Amino acid sequence: MAIKSLLTVLIVITLSSVMSANYRPLFNEALVDINVIAGQTAVLPCSALHKGDHKIIWMNPRRILFSNEETIVIDDRRVGVESTKQGDWNLRIKHVQHNDSGEYTCQINTSPVKIKRVRLHVQVPAHILNELSSRDVDVPEGGDVVLTCKATGIPQPNITWFLKPIGAEQNKECPFADLNTEGESLYIQNIKRYQSGHYVCLAYNGVPPATTREMLVKVQYVPIIKLLNSRLGQSLGKETILECSVTSHPRAKISWYKNGVQINHSYKFRQEVYPGKHDTYSLTLQILYINKHDYGDYTCEAENRMGTEHATMVLYEYKEPTSRTKRTTTYIPFTTKSYDDDYYEMIDKFNQEKKTDEYVADGEKYTPQNSYSNNNNKIYAENADKSNYLRNTDYNTANQAVMNIAYIAISVLFSSICH
């Protein structure tokens, strides 16, 4: 019996302890860190299961009572307590600011009092202080430049420097060149003209967004002259254009000179200025109705406060080449008619003339019988035969001479063609 009684007492004690443990508030006292970017909403967690009639309160880092259960006891509309059936009693702060940072406590009035600590870290993005940072700089070539970029933020931001050369802003794909320099200040010693550009400081502390500031650095230098031609030829009576391109900072005054005398704008000498890229300007000189006095040396002069530069070119007379004499060839025509044909034609003609001495009367053919006529006919015939012989001889001789001349002419012609 004694043993049974002892066991009964132990069971009752155990059940009582278990039941009391089940109804005792369960409170998570682990330390929590909350990181929130300024301007956002911060939620500070606190949970208590089976709190029963116990009360939960929130206190801020200055140990000022924030809330009693769900009742806010301070005049701050940003603050509120969210409770759930799961036992959450979270503190919500909207639009947090840097001065909201610190350690908050969630307490439950048990005996002893249980406390949960929540540390709120409000992160502030980097911000550049323009009034304490450098502005645009205009510096002579060879001078020293110090650029400053002041920035704040939580945590403290890092500052990196970049450079975008002048003219690259028109190319959207051109990235900034990393100068591999960090810190609030950038030092440039003995600066050169090619170091002109947009210097950018980037401040970032891991809290987006990053912020930048741009400073334009322009280097003053002596003008650089470039002539389109060093020599240019043109004919008398025509016109031409001389061009001089100048790059400088500050902008240079550009002039044309001939024989040491400045050329002014006029009807004959017309001057025009055209802007280019990257501090470049071109001055053209148009010369109308060129005469012999216009030929010679022309000098382009560019001047700014850093110095003066000159460049000279030559305008000379251009003469068009004369046309070459064309070679002509004379062809000698050849006949296919032989001299035998000429001979027989002459005989036929003679016979025709001879027939004219005959006549027809009463149907009969008569020939004159007087001696004078007969003698004449005989002599005429003899002379005709003799004449035909002589003509034949003359024709043959002429034919041979013409053939010889033609042969010589053809030989000379082919000899000239071959050479």
C-alpha positions as CSV (number, residue, x, y, z in Angstrom):
1,M,0.0,0.0,0.0
2,A,2.8,2.4,0.9
3,I,4.4,1.8,-2.5
4,K,1.1,2.5,-4.4
5,S,0.6,5.7,-2.4
6,L,4.1,6.9,-3.3
7,L,3.6,6.3,-6.9
8,T,0.3,8.1,-7.0
9,V,1.9,11.2,-5.4
10,L,4.7,11.2,-7.9
11,I,2.2,11.0,-10.8
12,V,0.2,13.9,-9.5
13,I,3.3,16.0,-9.0
14,T,4.5,15.2,-12.5
15,L,1.2,16.0,-14.2
16,S,0.9,19.2,-12.2
17,S,4.4,20.3,-13.4
18,V,3.6,19.3,-17.0
19,M,0.3,21.2,-17.0
20,S,1.9,24.3,-15.4
21,A,4.7,24.2,-18.0
22,N,2.1,23.9,-20.8
23,Y,0.3,27.0,-19.6
24,R,3.4,29.1,-18.8
25,P,4.1,31.7,-21.6
26,L,6.7,30.6,-24.1
27,F,8.9,33.6,-25.0
28,N,11.7,33.6,-27.5
29,E,14.5,35.7,-26.0
30,A,17.1,35.3,-28.7
31,L,18.8,38.4,-30.0
32,V,17.8,39.5,-33.5
33,D,19.4,42.0,-35.9
34,I,17.3,43.7,-38.5
35,N,18.8,45.6,-41.5
36,V,16.5,48.0,-43.3
37,I,17.1,50.7,-45.9
38,A,16.0,54.2,-45.0
39,G,12.5,54.9,-46.2
40,Q,11.4,51.4,-46.0
41,T,9.2,49.6,-43.4
42,A,10.9,47.7,-40.5
43,V,9.2,44.8,-38.8
44,L,10.7,43.9,-35.3
45,P,9.6,40.3,-34.3
46,C,8.3,39.2,-30.9
47,S,6.3,36.1,-30.1
48,A,4.7,34.8,-26.8
49,L,2.7,31.6,-26.7
50,H,0.2,30.9,-23.9
51,K,0.8,34.4,-22.5
52,G,-2.5,34.2,-20.6
53,D,-3.2,37.3,-18.7
54,H,0.4,38.5,-19.0
55,K,1.1,41.8,-20.7
56,I,3.6,42.6,-23.5
57,I,5.2,46.0,-23.9
58,W,7.7,47.5,-26.4
59,M,10.4,50.0,-25.5
60,N,12.6,52.1,-27.8
61,P,16.4,52.5,-27.6
62,R,15.9,55.4,-25.2
63,R,13.8,53.2,-22.9
64,I,10.7,55.1,-23.7
65,L,7.5,53.0,-23.6
66,F,6.2,52.5,-27.2
67,S,3.2,50.3,-26.7
68,N,1.1,48.4,-24.1
69,E,-0.3,45.4,-25.8
70,E,-1.8,46.9,-29.0
71,T,-2.1,50.4,-27.6
72,I,0.5,52.9,-28.9
73,V,1.4,55.3,-26.1
74,I,3.6,57.7,-28.1
75,D,2.6,60.3,-30.8
76,D,4.1,58.6,-33.8
77,R,1.8,57.5,-36.6
78,R,4.6,55.5,-38.2
79,V,4.6,53.0,-35.3
80,G,2.1,50.1,-34.7
81,V,1.9,46.6,-33.1
82,E,0.6,43.7,-35.2
83,S,-0.7,40.7,-33.2
84,T,-1.7,37.3,-34.6
85,K,-3.4,34.2,-33.3
86,Q,-0.1,32.5,-33.5
87,G,1.2,34.7,-30.7
88,D,3.1,37.3,-32.7
89,W,3.4,40.8,-31.2
90,N,5.5,42.5,-33.9
91,L,6.5,46.1,-33.8
92,R,6.1,47.8,-37.3
93,I,7.8,51.1,-38.1
94,K,7.1,52.7,-41.5
95,H,9.4,55.0,-43.3
96,V,12.3,54.3,-41.0
97,Q,15.0,57.0,-40.6
98,H,18.5,56.8,-39.5
99,N,17.6,58.1,-36.0
100,D,15.3,55.1,-35.6
101,S,18.4,52.8,-35.3
102,G,19.1,51.2,-32.0
103,E,18.1,48.3,-29.7
104,Y,14.4,47.7,-29.1
105,T,13.1,45.5,-26.3
106,C,9.9,43.3,-26.2
107,Q,9.0,42.4,-22.5
108,I,6.5,40.2,-20.9
109,N,5.6,40.8,-17.3
110,T,6.3,37.3,-16.0
111,S,8.2,36.7,-12.8
112,P,11.0,37.3,-13.5
113,V,10.4,39.6,-16.5
114,K,11.4,38.1,-19.8
115,I,13.0,40.4,-22.4
116,K,13.7,39.9,-26.1
117,R,16.2,42.3,-27.7
118,V,15.9,43.4,-31.3
119,R,18.7,45.6,-32.9
120,L,17.5,47.8,-35.8
121,H,20.1,48.9,-38.3
122,V,18.9,51.6,-40.7
123,Q,21.1,51.7,-43.8
124,V,21.3,55.0,-45.7
125,P,22.4,55.0,-49.4
126,A,25.4,57.0,-50.4
127,H,24.8,60.7,-50.9
128,I,27.3,63.1,-52.5
129,L,27.6,66.5,-50.9
130,N,27.7,68.7,-54.0
131,E,28.5,71.9,-52.0
132,L,31.6,70.3,-50.6
133,S,32.7,68.7,-53.9
134,S,34.7,70.1,-56.9
135,R,33.1,71.8,-59.8
136,D,34.2,72.1,-63.5
137,V,37.9,72.9,-63.9
138,D,39.7,74.9,-66.6
139,V,43.5,74.5,-66.2
140,P,46.5,75.3,-68.4
141,E,48.5,72.4,-69.8
142,G,51.2,71.3,-67.5
143,G,49.4,72.4,-64.3
144,D,48.2,70.3,-61.4
145,V,44.5,69.4,-60.6
146,V,42.9,68.2,-57.4
147,L,39.3,66.9,-57.6
148,T,37.3,66.3,-54.4
149,C,34.1,64.2,-53.9
150,K,32.5,64.3,-50.5
151,A,29.9,61.7,-49.7
152,T,27.9,60.4,-46.7
153,G,25.9,57.2,-46.1
154,I,25.5,54.3,-43.7
155,P,27.7,52.4,-43.9
156,Q,30.3,54.9,-45.1
157,P,30.5,54.7,-48.9
158,N,33.6,54.0,-50.9
159,I,34.5,56.4,-53.7
160,T,35.9,55.3,-57.1
161,W,37.0,57.6,-60.0
162,F,36.3,57.2,-63.7
163,L,37.1,59.2,-66.8
164,K,35.1,59.6,-70.0
165,P,37.1,61.6,-72.7
166,I,35.6,64.6,-74.4
167,G,33.7,63.5,-77.5
168,A,32.9,60.0,-76.0
169,E,29.6,61.3,-74.7
170,Q,28.2,61.1,-78.2
171,N,29.0,57.4,-78.2
172,K,26.5,55.7,-75.9
173,E,28.4,52.5,-76.0
174,C,31.6,54.0,-74.8
175,P,32.2,53.0,-71.2
176,F,33.9,55.1,-68.6
177,A,37.6,54.3,-68.1
178,D,38.4,53.1,-64.6
179,L,41.3,55.3,-63.2
180,N,42.0,52.6,-60.5
181,T,41.8,55.4,-57.9
182,E,39.7,55.4,-54.7
183,G,39.2,58.0,-52.1
184,E,37.6,61.4,-51.7
185,S,40.4,63.2,-53.7
186,L,41.9,62.7,-57.2
187,Y,45.3,64.2,-57.9
188,I,46.5,64.9,-61.5
189,Q,50.0,66.3,-61.9
190,N,51.4,67.9,-65.0
191,I,48.1,67.5,-66.9
192,K,48.1,67.0,-70.7
193,R,45.6,68.1,-73.3
194,Y,44.5,64.5,-73.9
195,Q,43.5,64.2,-70.3
196,S,40.6,66.6,-70.8
197,G,37.3,65.0,-70.2
198,H,34.4,64.2,-67.8
199,Y,35.8,62.9,-64.5
200,V,33.2,61.0,-62.5
201,C,33.2,60.0,-58.8
202,L,31.0,57.1,-57.9
203,A,29.9,56.6,-54.2
204,Y,28.6,53.3,-53.1
205,N,28.2,51.5,-49.7
206,G,26.4,48.4,-50.8
207,V,23.0,50.0,-50.3
208,P,21.4,50.7,-53.7
209,P,21.3,52.9,-55.5
210,A,24.9,54.2,-56.1
211,T,25.3,57.9,-56.8
212,T,27.7,59.8,-59.0
213,R,29.0,63.3,-59.7
214,E,30.5,64.5,-62.9
215,M,33.2,67.2,-63.2
216,L,34.4,68.6,-66.6
217,V,38.1,69.2,-66.8
218,K,39.3,71.2,-69.8
219,V,43.0,71.7,-70.5
220,Q,44.1,74.9,-72.2
221,Y,46.8,74.4,-74.9
222,V,48.4,76.1,-77.9
223,P,46.4,75.7,-81.2
224,I,47.1,72.7,-83.5
225,I,46.8,73.5,-87.2
226,K,46.1,71.0,-90.0
227,L,46.0,72.0,-93.7
228,L,43.9,70.1,-96.1
229,N,46.7,70.4,-98.8
230,S,50.3,71.5,-98.6
231,R,50.3,72.2,-102.4
232,L,47.4,73.0,-104.6
233,G,47.3,73.7,-108.4
234,Q,44.7,75.6,-110.3
235,S,44.4,77.2,-113.8
236,L,44.2,80.9,-114.6
237,G,40.7,82.3,-114.6
238,K,39.3,79.6,-112.4
239,E,38.5,79.4,-108.7
240,T,39.8,77.3,-105.8
241,I,39.3,76.8,-102.0
242,L,42.0,76.6,-99.3
243,E,41.1,75.0,-96.0
244,C,42.7,75.3,-92.6
245,S,41.5,73.2,-89.6
246,V,42.4,74.3,-86.0
247,T,41.9,72.5,-82.7
248,S,42.4,74.5,-79.5
249,H,41.2,75.4,-76.1
250,P,40.2,78.2,-75.6
251,R,39.0,78.7,-79.1
252,A,41.6,80.3,-81.4
253,K,41.3,83.3,-83.8
254,I,42.0,82.0,-87.3
255,S,43.3,84.2,-90.2
256,W,44.7,83.8,-93.7
257,Y,47.8,85.7,-94.8
258,K,49.7,86.2,-98.2
259,N,53.1,87.7,-98.2
260,G,52.7,88.8,-94.6
261,V,49.4,90.7,-95.3
262,Q,46.2,89.5,-93.8
263,I,43.5,88.6,-96.3
264,N,40.1,90.2,-95.5
265,H,36.8,88.9,-96.7
266,S,35.8,90.4,-100.0
267,Y,34.1,89.4,-103.3
268,K,37.3,87.9,-104.6
269,F,38.5,86.4,-101.3
270,R,35.6,84.7,-99.5
271,Q,36.1,83.3,-96.0
272,E,33.8,80.9,-94.1
273,V,34.1,79.3,-90.6
274,Y,32.8,75.8,-90.0
275,P,32.6,74.2,-86.5
276,G,33.8,70.7,-86.1
277,K,34.1,68.1,-83.3
278,H,36.1,68.3,-80.1
279,D,37.1,72.1,-80.1
280,T,37.9,72.1,-83.8
281,Y,37.0,74.8,-86.3
282,S,37.8,75.2,-90.0
283,L,38.4,78.4,-92.0
284,T,38.1,78.2,-95.7
285,L,39.4,80.7,-98.2
286,Q,37.7,80.8,-101.6
287,I,39.6,82.6,-104.4
288,L,37.6,83.6,-107.5
289,Y,38.9,84.4,-111.0
290,I,42.6,83.4,-110.3
291,N,45.2,85.6,-111.9
292,K,49.0,85.3,-111.9
293,H,49.3,87.5,-108.8
294,D,47.2,85.1,-106.8
295,Y,49.8,82.3,-107.0
296,G,52.3,81.9,-104.1
297,D,52.5,81.0,-100.4
298,Y,49.4,81.3,-98.2
299,T,49.8,81.1,-94.4
300,C,47.1,80.1,-91.9
301,E,47.6,81.6,-88.4
302,A,45.8,80.5,-85.2
303,E,46.1,82.4,-81.9
304,N,44.7,82.0,-78.4
305,R,46.0,83.1,-75.0
306,M,48.2,80.0,-74.8
307,G,50.1,80.9,-77.9
308,T,50.2,81.3,-81.8
309,E,50.8,78.7,-84.5
310,H,51.4,79.0,-88.3
311,A,51.1,76.7,-91.3
312,T,51.9,77.5,-94.9
313,M,50.8,76.0,-98.2
314,V,51.5,76.8,-101.9
315,L,49.0,77.7,-104.6
316,Y,50.6,77.2,-108.1
317,E,49.5,77.5,-111.7
318,Y,48.2,74.4,-113.2
319,K,48.6,74.1,-117.0
320,E,46.6,71.6,-119.0
321,P,48.7,69.3,-121.2
322,T,48.5,70.0,-125.0
323,S,46.9,67.4,-127.3
324,R,49.1,65.2,-129.5
325,T,49.0,65.4,-133.4
326,K,47.2,62.5,-134.8
327,R,49.0,60.4,-137.5
328,T,47.0,60.1,-140.8
329,T,47.4,57.3,-143.4
330,T,46.8,57.9,-147.1
331,Y,45.7,54.9,-149.1
332,I,46.6,54.7,-152.9
333,P,43.7,53.2,-154.9
334,F,44.6,50.4,-157.4
335,T,42.7,49.8,-160.7
336,T,41.9,46.3,-162.0
337,K,41.7,47.6,-165.6
338,S,44.6,46.4,-167.8
339,Y,46.3,48.4,-170.5
340,D,45.3,45.9,-173.1
341,D,41.7,46.9,-172.5
342,D,42.7,50.6,-173.1
343,Y,44.4,49.5,-176.4
344,Y,41.4,47.7,-177.7
345,E,39.1,50.5,-176.8
346,M,41.3,52.9,-178.8
347,I,41.1,50.6,-181.9
348,D,37.4,50.4,-181.6
349,K,37.2,54.2,-181.5
350,F,39.4,54.5,-184.5
351,N,37.3,52.1,-186.5
352,Q,34.2,54.0,-185.6
353,E,35.9,57.2,-186.9
354,K,36.9,55.3,-190.1
355,K,33.3,54.2,-190.7
356,T,32.2,57.8,-190.8
357,D,34.0,58.2,-194.2
358,E,31.5,55.7,-195.8
359,Y,28.0,56.7,-196.8
360,V,24.9,54.9,-198.2
361,A,23.0,56.1,-201.4
362,D,20.2,54.4,-203.2
363,G,20.6,51.4,-201.0
364,E,24.4,50.9,-201.8
365,K,27.5,51.7,-199.8
366,Y,29.9,54.2,-201.3
367,T,33.4,55.2,-200.5
368,P,34.9,58.5,-201.8
369,Q,37.3,57.8,-204.8
370,N,39.3,61.1,-205.1
371,S,43.0,60.8,-204.5
372,Y,43.0,63.4,-201.9
373,S,40.6,61.5,-199.9
374,N,42.2,58.1,-200.6
375,N,45.6,59.5,-199.8
376,N,44.3,61.1,-196.7
377,N,42.7,57.9,-195.7
378,K,45.8,55.9,-196.3
379,I,48.0,58.4,-194.5
380,Y,45.4,58.6,-191.7
381,A,45.5,54.8,-191.4
382,E,49.2,54.7,-191.4
383,N,49.4,57.5,-188.9
384,A,46.8,55.8,-186.8
385,D,48.8,52.6,-186.7
386,K,51.9,54.5,-185.9
387,S,50.1,56.5,-183.3
388,N,48.6,53.3,-181.8
389,Y,52.1,51.8,-181.6
390,L,53.5,54.9,-179.9
391,R,50.5,55.1,-177.6
392,N,51.0,51.5,-176.7
393,T,54.7,52.2,-176.0
394,D,53.8,55.3,-173.9
395,Y,51.1,53.5,-172.0
396,N,53.5,50.6,-171.2
397,T,56.2,53.1,-170.1
398,A,53.7,55.0,-168.0
399,N,52.3,51.9,-166.5
400,Q,55.8,50.7,-165.5
401,A,56.5,54.1,-163.9
402,V,53.3,54.2,-162.0
403,M,53.8,50.7,-160.7
404,N,57.3,51.6,-159.5
405,I,56.0,54.7,-157.7
406,A,53.2,52.7,-156.2
407,Y,55.7,50.0,-155.0
408,I,58.0,52.6,-153.4
409,A,55.0,54.3,-151.7
410,I,53.7,51.0,-150.3
411,S,57.2,50.1,-149.0
412,V,57.6,53.4,-147.2
413,L,54.1,53.2,-145.7
414,F,54.6,49.7,-144.3
415,S,58.1,50.6,-143.0
416,S,56.6,53.6,-141.1
417,I,53.8,51.4,-139.7
418,C,56.2,48.7,-138.5
419,H,58.4,51.3,-136.7
